[in-house]
Amino acid sequence: MTPSVRTKTTTKENAMLLLHEELARSHQERLLSESRRQVRAARLVAARRWARRAEAAGRRARAASLAVW
């Protein structure tokens, strides 16, 4: 058989190909969703850390201001 000759694919072969494509697509979507959740969680942790730092800086500033007066 030469490479230019194509064989007919059966309905069963097409169904299996579509099944594998759907499984791959589902897996990729799950990985993307998990990645987005992890990024969102990391941003939330960072935002909380910066909020704590800002609160601490505010407390230090108030204490310094009271110490001057």
C-alpha positions in Angstrom: 0.0 0.0 0.0 1.4 3.4 -0.9 1.2 6.4 1.5 -1.1 8.2 -0.9 -3.8 5.5 -0.7 -6.2 6.1 2.2 -8.3 3.4 3.8 -11.9 4.0 4.7 -12.4 4.5 8.4 -15.3 2.8 10.0 -18.0 4.3 12.2 -16.5 2.5 15.1 -13.0 4.0 14.4 -14.5 7.4 14.1 -16.4 6.9 17.4 -13.2 5.9 19.1 -11.3 8.9 17.7 -14.1 11.2 18.9 -14.1 9.6 22.3 -10.3 10.1 22.7 -10.6 13.7 21.5 -13.4 14.3 24.1 -11.4 12.7 26.8 -8.3 14.8 26.0 -10.5 18.0 25.8 -12.1 17.2 29.2 -8.7 16.5 30.8 -7.3 19.8 29.4 -10.3 21.8 30.7 -9.9 20.2 34.1 -6.2 21.1 34.2 -6.9 24.7 33.1 -9.6 25.0 35.7 -7.3 23.7 38.4 -4.6 26.1 37.3 -7.0 29.0 37.5 -8.1 28.1 41.0 -4.4 27.9 42.1 -3.6 31.3 40.6 -6.7 32.8 42.3 -5.7 31.2 45.6 -2.2 32.6 45.3 -3.5 36.1 44.6 -5.8 35.9 47.6 -2.9 34.8 49.9 -0.8 37.7 48.5 -3.6 40.2 49.0 -4.1 39.1 52.6 -0.4 39.4 53.2 -0.3 42.9 51.8 -3.3 43.9 53.8 -1.6 42.7 57.0 1.5 44.6 56.1 -0.5 47.8 55.4 -2.3 47.4 58.7 1.0 47.0 60.5 2.5 50.0 58.8 -0.6 52.0 59.8 -0.2 51.0 63.4 3.5 52.0 63.3 2.6 55.3 61.8 0.0 56.1 64.4 2.4 55.1 67.2 5.1 57.3 65.7 2.7 60.2 65.4 1.6 59.8 69.0 5.2 59.6 70.1 5.9 63.0 68.5 3.1 64.8 70.3 
